Amino acid sequence: MTKEGLMRMVVCAGLALTASVMIAGRCAQVSSAALPAQQQGDKPVEQTRKNIKVLKGLPESQLFPLMNFISVSLGVKCGFCHMSQGKDPKTGNTNWVWESDDKPEKNTARQMMQMVLALNHSQGYGLDPGAVSCYTCHRGANRPQSQPVLPLAASGHEAGPAPSPSPAGAPTPAPTREALPTVQQVFDKYVAAVGGQEAASKFQTQVVKGTRDASQGRSWPFEATSNGPDKFLMVVQVPQFGTVSQAVNGGAGWVSNPRATRALSASELAELKNAAQLFDVIKFRPTATMRSVGRHKLGDRDAYIVVDRPSEGVSRRYYFDAQTGLLLRITTLTDTVLSPLPEQIDFEDYRDVDGLKIPFVTRVSNIDTFNSYTRTITEIRHGVAVQDKLFDMPPAPASTPKP
């Protein structure tokens, strides 16, 4: 691993945001000096960064994910638009001059952003917010392809290949539309496929061990302990940094690492609670805002889709195996001032554990591949004795005396 990659890993672990060790979080890419500032709220980027001209109002936590979305859409790296001044000799980090306008590509990018904003927010085009993004045209290329590739198979006025004739005298069957299951029916089949409510109730306390594998050779052992719906502890061993722990304890939460111990902010606590729910045996429950919308192919499996808008600016889709009823995937789109940010969670390798089906492999895919990872379970124990004091916030680590 490069020094820059190691430093980035340490920063993520030091902040201990949910994405660093969990399923559904996102890791803010900030300097270690910004650690105390995380408790002050998610400020708009024009208050935290210099020379912001287009993305005003964007929360700081969404800036780097959105920049990654743009880079992936164009198939470029940060240096395509941004200036840098070598590397820090002490840390090996690239010295980025984010505020610089020296590269003309950056101003072109601003103009493209303004075009996207105009299309998405104009009432005259009939587009839903977020319907147009950088990827709509660029598709991973610096310059969008504006002309069809010649030669063409057929022009618009020419007839296409003739369809195969039906057997003599056989009428063409009319297409039939499948009657979709209701959200409640999808849920009932899912619970039955998992093993049933009675079997799930035996997992009120559980200890789950495994590894979290990500890019740049990052493989972190973890241990997750839960006791009922409101007590959860995640402990991760980060090489060359130390132990990172974070917990939910009723209505509060905390994080502890070799640098600091502190309470979680309201937004961090909400994110950790969401992440903890993905360790539940039953990971989906119907709400009044959900709808059953169709059937979709996932690989070689047919899946029923349930959609939801759990909060303003967030849309989510659940994919259930049409045959077995098991949960296969959750996708989430989070709106930003420019384009929605996607996240995908896949559940694989379902195994029987005392009468319950548990996914032993969970793959998290984010727009930033550094924050994408695979969690593999190696051991599950349930019904074990778990003391409440395990979820209490520990004392702050002793400060290291200066030489």
Backbone torsions as a table, in degrees:
resi	resn	phi	psi	omega
1	MET	NA	140.8	178.5
2	THR	-71.7	161.5	177.2
3	LYS	-60.9	-38.8	-179.8
4	GLU	-64.8	-40.3	178.5
5	GLY	-65.5	-40.0	178.7
6	LEU	-63.8	-44.6	179.5
7	MET	-61.5	-41.2	179.3
8	ARG	-64.0	-39.4	177.6
9	MET	-62.5	-43.3	-178.9
10	VAL	-65.4	-40.5	178.8
11	VAL	-61.7	-46.1	179.5
12	CYS	-60.3	-44.0	179.8
13	ALA	-66.8	-38.5	-179.9
14	GLY	-63.1	-40.7	176.7
15	LEU	-71.6	-30.2	179.3
16	ALA	55.6	40.4	173.6
17	LEU	-71.4	159.6	-170.2
18	THR	-57.0	-35.3	-177.1
19	ALA	-64.9	-23.9	-177.0
20	SER	-66.8	-27.7	-175.6
21	VAL	-134.8	-6.4	-171.2
22	MET	-112.7	-166.8	-176.2
23	ILE	-91.9	-45.5	-164.6
24	ALA	-114.5	17.5	-176.1
25	GLY	-97.5	-178.6	175.6
26	ARG	-135.4	136.4	-175.9
27	CYS	-95.0	121.0	177.9
28	ALA	-72.5	130.1	-177.5
29	GLN	-95.1	86.8	-177.2
30	VAL	-131.0	169.2	179.6
31	SER	-76.7	157.9	-179.8
32	SER	-64.8	-22.3	178.7
33	ALA	-68.6	-15.7	-177.5
34	ALA	-88.5	4.0	-176.5
35	LEU	-51.6	-50.8	-179.6
36	PRO	-64.9	-28.8	-175.8
37	ALA	-67.4	-20.7	-178.2
38	GLN	-63.6	-21.4	-178.7
39	GLN	-84.1	-5.7	-175.4
40	GLN	-92.6	2.7	179.4
41	GLY	103.5	164.9	-177.3
42	ASP	-91.5	91.7	-174.3
43	LYS	-77.0	156.0	174.4
44	PRO	-67.2	150.3	-171.2
45	VAL	-64.2	-27.0	179.3
46	GLU	-68.0	-14.3	175.9
47	GLN	-94.5	-16.1	-176.7
48	THR	-112.8	-15.7	-177.2
49	ARG	-127.6	161.3	178.7
50	LYS	-95.4	150.1	169.1
51	ASN	62.3	39.0	174.7
52	ILE	-85.5	120.1	-175.4
53	LYS	-115.8	-29.9	-175.1
54	VAL	-111.6	-43.4	-171.4
55	LEU	-88.3	35.8	179.3
56	LYS	-65.8	137.2	-177.2
57	GLY	94.8	-12.3	178.6
58	LEU	-70.9	127.2	176.3
59	PRO	-61.1	143.3	-179.5
60	GLU	-53.0	-38.8	-176.5
61	SER	-65.5	-18.7	-178.4
62	GLN	-96.0	-6.9	-173.1
63	LEU	-64.1	-54.7	-176.9
64	PHE	-67.9	-40.7	173.6
65	PRO	-58.6	-39.3	179.1
66	LEU	-68.0	-39.3	176.2
67	MET	-62.5	-37.8	176.5
68	ASN	-65.9	-36.7	176.5
69	PHE	-60.2	-43.8	-179.9
70	ILE	-66.1	-44.6	-178.3
71	SER	-63.3	-40.7	177.9
72	VAL	-66.1	-39.7	-178.7
73	SER	-62.7	-34.6	-178.2
74	LEU	-97.1	-8.7	-177.6
75	GLY	68.5	36.7	-177.6
76	VAL	-128.3	171.8	176.3
77	LYS	-105.6	175.6	-176.6
78	CYS	-56.3	-38.5	-176.2
79	GLY	-67.4	-8.3	177.1
80	PHE	-64.2	-37.0	-179.1
81	CYS	-111.0	-27.7	-169.3
82	HIS	-107.8	147.7	178.4
83	MET	-88.5	149.5	173.7
84	SER	-137.3	159.8	179.9
85	GLN	-127.3	71.5	177.5
86	GLY	66.2	-155.5	-178.2
87	LYS	-125.0	150.8	175.1
88	ASP	-69.6	120.7	-176.6
89	PRO	-65.3	-22.8	-178.5
90	LYS	-83.4	-40.4	-175.0
91	THR	-105.1	-21.2	-174.8
92	GLY	81.0	1.6	179.8
93	ASN	-74.3	146.8	173.7
94	THR	-69.8	132.6	177.1
95	ASN	-86.7	89.8	-178.8
96	TRP	-80.7	139.7	174.2
97	VAL	-110.4	76.0	-172.0
98	TRP	-59.0	-34.5	-174.5
99	GLU	-77.1	-9.9	-176.2
100	SER	-67.7	140.7	174.9
101	ASP	-109.9	21.1	-174.0
102	ASP	-66.7	-28.4	-179.0
103	LYS	-89.8	126.2	179.4
104	PRO	-63.1	-25.1	179.4
105	GLU	-60.7	-30.7	-179.6
106	LYS	-67.1	-43.1	178.4
107	ASN	-68.1	-35.1	173.9
108	THR	-61.7	-41.3	178.3
109	ALA	-61.3	-39.6	177.4
110	ARG	-60.7	-43.2	179.0
111	GLN	-63.2	-39.1	177.8
112	MET	-65.6	-39.4	176.6
113	MET	-61.4	-42.4	179.5
114	GLN	-63.8	-36.5	176.6
115	MET	-63.8	-46.0	179.5
116	VAL	-61.1	-44.1	179.2
117	LEU	-61.9	-40.9	-179.6
118	ALA	-64.2	-41.3	-179.9
119	LEU	-67.0	-44.5	-174.6
120	ASN	-73.8	-25.7	-173.9
121	HIS	-110.2	4.9	176.5
122	SER	-87.3	139.0	179.7
123	GLN	-80.1	-12.5	-173.4
124	GLY	-83.2	-13.4	-175.4
125	TYR	-100.1	-9.2	178.9
126	GLY	68.9	26.0	-178.9
127	LEU	-98.7	144.6	172.4
128	ASP	-75.2	149.9	176.4
129	PRO	-55.8	131.0	-179.8
130	GLY	85.3	0.9	-178.1
131	ALA	-67.2	-31.0	178.9
132	VAL	-109.6	134.4	178.2
133	SER	-141.0	178.0	176.0
134	CYS	-56.5	-38.6	-175.9
135	TYR	-69.3	-24.4	-178.6
136	THR	-52.5	-41.8	-178.2
137	CYS	-103.5	-40.2	-170.9
138	HIS	-75.7	-40.7	177.1
139	ARG	51.7	42.7	177.5
140	GLY	83.8	10.7	179.9
141	ALA	-119.5	143.5	179.5
142	ASN	-59.2	-44.4	178.3
143	ARG	-112.7	124.4	179.0
144	PRO	-62.3	145.7	176.3
145	GLN	-81.2	118.5	-174.4
146	SER	-103.6	-4.0	-179.0
147	GLN	-128.6	144.9	174.5
148	PRO	-67.4	153.1	-179.1
149	VAL	-84.6	126.7	177.2
150	LEU	-94.4	152.2	-0.6
151	PRO	-79.1	153.9	178.8
152	LEU	-90.5	152.4	176.5
153	ALA	-71.7	-39.7	179.4
154	ALA	-164.6	142.8	175.3
155	SER	-80.0	172.6	-175.9
156	GLY	-65.0	-28.0	-176.4
157	HIS	-87.0	-8.8	-179.1
158	GLU	-93.5	145.2	179.8
159	ALA	-69.9	144.3	176.6
160	GLY	-81.0	-173.5	178.4
161	PRO	-57.5	138.8	-179.3
162	ALA	-69.4	138.2	178.2
163	PRO	-70.0	153.6	177.9
164	SER	-65.3	132.5	-178.6
165	PRO	-68.8	147.9	175.8
166	SER	-75.0	154.4	176.1
167	PRO	-55.1	147.9	-176.8
168	ALA	-53.8	128.1	176.1
169	GLY	80.7	-5.9	-178.0
170	ALA	-89.8	121.3	179.2
171	PRO	-70.1	149.3	177.1
172	THR	-71.4	121.6	-177.2
173	PRO	-67.1	140.2	177.6
174	ALA	-76.1	138.9	179.1
175	PRO	-63.2	139.5	179.5
176	THR	-108.1	143.0	179.8
177	ARG	-102.5	123.4	-177.2
178	GLU	-69.0	136.6	174.4
179	ALA	-77.0	118.7	-175.9
180	LEU	-78.9	146.9	173.7
181	PRO	-70.1	153.0	174.9
182	THR	-74.6	167.0	177.6
183	VAL	-59.3	-41.1	-179.9
184	GLN	-64.2	-39.7	178.7
185	GLN	-66.2	-39.1	176.0
186	VAL	-61.3	-44.0	-179.5
187	PHE	-63.9	-45.2	-178.2
188	ASP	-61.3	-41.0	179.2
189	LYS	-68.8	-37.0	178.4
190	TYR	-63.7	-46.8	-179.8
191	VAL	-61.8	-42.4	178.6
192	ALA	-63.8	-38.9	-179.8
193	ALA	-66.3	-37.0	178.8
194	VAL	-66.6	-34.6	-179.4
195	GLY	141.1	-7.1	177.3
196	GLY	100.5	155.8	-178.1
197	GLN	-63.2	-38.3	-176.7
198	GLU	-64.3	-44.1	178.9
199	ALA	-67.2	-37.3	-179.6
200	ALA	-65.0	-30.8	-178.6
201	SER	-65.3	-17.9	178.8
202	LYS	-76.2	-9.0	-177.5
203	PHE	-103.5	32.6	178.4
204	GLN	-64.8	-35.9	171.1
205	THR	-116.1	136.2	179.0
206	GLN	-156.4	154.1	175.3
207	VAL	-126.0	122.1	-177.3
208	VAL	-117.3	128.8	177.8
209	LYS	-119.6	152.3	178.4
210	GLY	175.2	-158.9	179.6
211	THR	-131.2	152.7	175.4
212	ARG	-118.1	113.3	-175.6
213	ASP	-110.3	132.2	-177.7
214	ALA	-140.8	-176.8	-178.0
215	SER	-63.3	166.6	178.7
216	GLN	60.7	29.2	175.1
217	GLY	70.7	20.4	-178.7
218	ARG	-82.3	112.0	177.6
219	SER	-127.5	111.1	-173.4
220	TRP	-116.6	120.2	172.2
221	PRO	-66.5	142.2	178.0
222	PHE	-134.9	158.8	172.5
223	GLU	-140.1	121.3	-179.4
224	ALA	-113.4	127.0	-179.4
225	THR	-120.8	132.6	178.4
226	SER	-132.2	149.8	178.1
227	ASN	-141.2	94.2	-177.4
228	GLY	75.3	-168.5	-173.9
229	PRO	-81.9	-11.0	-172.1
230	ASP	-126.5	16.2	176.7
231	LYS	-134.1	120.3	-174.9
232	PHE	-149.1	136.7	178.7
233	LEU	-134.6	128.5	174.3
234	MET	-117.2	128.2	178.3
235	VAL	-122.8	124.5	-178.4
236	VAL	-124.0	135.9	176.4
237	GLN	-98.1	109.7	-178.2
238	VAL	-99.6	115.9	-179.5
239	PRO	-56.7	142.2	178.1
240	GLN	62.6	15.8	175.8
241	PHE	-135.7	-51.5	178.6
242	GLY	132.3	-161.0	-176.3
243	THR	-89.6	130.0	176.2
244	VAL	-116.8	123.1	-179.2
245	SER	-124.3	144.5	171.7
246	GLN	-148.9	149.5	-170.5
247	ALA	-146.9	153.3	167.2
248	VAL	-109.3	128.8	179.4
249	ASN	-133.2	87.7	-176.3
250	GLY	69.0	-121.7	-179.4
251	GLY	-92.2	10.1	-178.9
252	ALA	-131.1	171.1	178.5
253	GLY	-156.3	164.9	-178.5
254	TRP	-150.9	163.8	175.4
255	VAL	-136.1	142.0	-179.8
256	SER	-140.8	135.0	177.0
257	ASN	-148.9	176.7	-176.9
258	PRO	-59.3	-16.6	-178.6
259	ARG	-95.3	-34.1	-172.9
260	ALA	-162.5	160.5	169.9
261	THR	-130.7	129.9	-177.8
262	ARG	-155.2	165.6	174.9
263	ALA	-76.9	150.0	176.2
264	LEU	-78.0	145.6	172.1
265	SER	-71.0	169.6	-178.5
266	ALA	-60.1	-41.8	-179.2
267	SER	-69.8	-38.9	177.7
268	GLU	-65.2	-39.9	179.6
269	LEU	-64.3	-42.7	178.5
270	ALA	-62.2	-40.4	179.9
271	GLU	-67.4	-39.8	178.8
272	LEU	-66.9	-38.6	177.3
273	LYS	-61.8	-41.6	177.8
274	ASN	-62.8	-41.0	179.2
275	ALA	-65.7	-39.1	-179.2
276	ALA	-64.2	-32.3	-179.3
277	GLN	-63.5	-23.8	179.9
278	LEU	-75.9	-5.6	170.5
279	PHE	-91.5	-7.6	176.5
280	ASP	-65.4	150.5	176.6
281	VAL	-64.1	-44.5	177.6
282	ILE	-101.4	112.4	-170.8
283	LYS	-100.9	5.4	-176.3
284	PHE	-144.9	133.3	175.6
285	ARG	-139.1	136.8	-176.4
286	PRO	-64.2	146.7	172.3
287	THR	-133.0	167.8	-177.1
288	ALA	-67.7	-18.4	-177.1
289	THR	-91.4	-0.6	-176.1
290	MET	-88.3	151.3	176.9
291	ARG	-139.2	143.5	172.0
292	SER	-90.3	121.5	-167.6
293	VAL	-118.8	-14.4	-178.9
294	GLY	165.2	-166.8	-177.5
295	ARG	-127.6	141.1	-174.1
296	HIS	-142.6	150.6	179.3
297	LYS	-91.9	123.6	172.8
298	LEU	-115.3	101.1	-173.9
299	GLY	63.5	-123.3	178.4
300	ASP	-100.3	11.2	-177.8
301	ARG	-108.7	139.0	170.2
302	ASP	-85.6	139.0	-176.7
303	ALA	-135.2	138.7	171.3
304	TYR	-85.0	144.0	-175.1
305	ILE	-114.4	131.4	171.7
306	VAL	-117.3	128.2	-178.8
307	VAL	-109.1	154.1	-179.3
308	ASP	-153.0	152.7	167.9
309	ARG	-121.2	85.3	-173.8
310	PRO	-66.0	-23.5	178.4
311	SER	-156.0	168.8	-179.4
312	GLU	-61.3	128.3	178.0
313	GLY	82.3	5.4	-179.9
314	VAL	-126.6	126.7	174.1
315	SER	-122.7	144.7	-173.0
316	ARG	-139.1	145.0	176.9
317	ARG	-127.7	134.9	177.0
318	TYR	-112.2	132.5	-178.8
319	TYR	-114.3	121.8	-178.4
320	PHE	-116.6	134.2	178.2
321	ASP	-57.2	121.4	-176.0
322	ALA	-64.6	-26.3	-178.4
323	GLN	-89.0	-51.8	-174.8
324	THR	-89.4	-26.3	-176.3
325	GLY	89.5	-5.2	-176.9
326	LEU	-73.9	151.3	177.6
327	LEU	-75.2	123.9	-178.3
328	LEU	-102.5	-36.1	-171.9
329	ARG	-157.6	149.3	169.5
330	ILE	-128.5	126.5	174.1
331	THR	-116.7	143.5	-178.6
332	THR	-132.3	134.2	172.1
333	LEU	-115.5	124.4	178.7
334	THR	-111.7	119.1	-178.0
335	ASP	-66.1	144.1	169.5
336	THR	-129.1	178.4	-179.5
337	VAL	-66.6	-19.2	-178.1
338	LEU	-109.3	-62.2	-175.7
339	SER	-144.9	149.4	176.0
340	PRO	-65.4	146.6	177.5
341	LEU	-103.2	126.0	-177.6
342	PRO	-91.1	151.4	170.4
343	GLU	-143.2	142.9	-178.0
344	GLN	-135.4	135.5	178.1
345	ILE	-125.3	121.8	179.5
346	ASP	-111.9	137.1	179.8
347	PHE	-110.7	123.6	-174.0
348	GLU	-135.8	170.6	174.5
349	ASP	54.8	56.1	176.1
350	TYR	-67.3	131.0	178.4
351	ARG	-130.3	156.6	179.0
352	ASP	-83.5	124.7	175.8
353	VAL	-127.5	101.0	179.8
354	ASP	50.4	47.3	175.0
355	GLY	89.3	1.1	179.2
356	LEU	-118.3	146.3	175.7
357	LYS	-91.9	118.1	-177.4
358	ILE	-120.2	130.3	174.5
359	PRO	-75.8	117.3	-178.0
360	PHE	-84.7	-11.5	177.9
361	VAL	-128.0	126.9	176.3
362	THR	-127.0	124.2	-179.3
363	ARG	-109.1	125.0	178.5
364	VAL	-109.4	123.2	-178.1
365	SER	-119.3	119.3	177.5
366	ASN	-115.3	167.3	179.0
367	ILE	-67.4	-23.5	172.3
368	ASP	-100.1	113.1	-176.3
369	THR	-63.6	-21.3	176.5
370	PHE	-63.4	-29.7	-178.8
371	ASN	-96.8	5.0	174.4
372	SER	-90.6	144.6	-178.4
373	TYR	-162.0	169.1	176.6
374	THR	-121.0	127.1	176.9
375	ARG	-104.6	124.7	-179.3
376	THR	-118.8	125.6	179.7
377	ILE	-85.7	134.9	176.8
378	THR	-112.8	-20.4	-177.2
379	GLU	-155.5	136.9	173.9
380	ILE	-131.7	126.6	172.3
381	ARG	-122.8	134.4	-179.0
382	HIS	-130.9	161.8	-178.1
383	GLY	69.9	16.9	-179.0
384	VAL	-83.8	157.8	177.3
385	ALA	-76.2	123.0	179.6
386	VAL	-126.0	118.8	-178.2
387	GLN	-80.6	141.4	-178.1
388	ASP	-61.7	-30.6	-176.8
389	LYS	-65.9	-16.2	178.0
390	LEU	-61.4	-26.1	-175.5
391	PHE	-97.3	3.0	176.8
392	ASP	-76.1	145.4	-179.6
393	MET	-68.2	128.1	-179.5
394	PRO	-76.5	166.7	175.4
395	PRO	-67.1	156.2	179.5
396	ALA	-63.7	145.6	177.9
397	PRO	-64.1	146.2	179.6
398	ALA	-65.0	138.6	-180.0
399	SER	-71.2	143.8	179.5
400	THR	-83.8	123.4	179.8
401	PRO	-62.0	139.5	179.6
402	LYS	-74.1	142.1	-178.4
403	PRO	-69.9	NA	NA
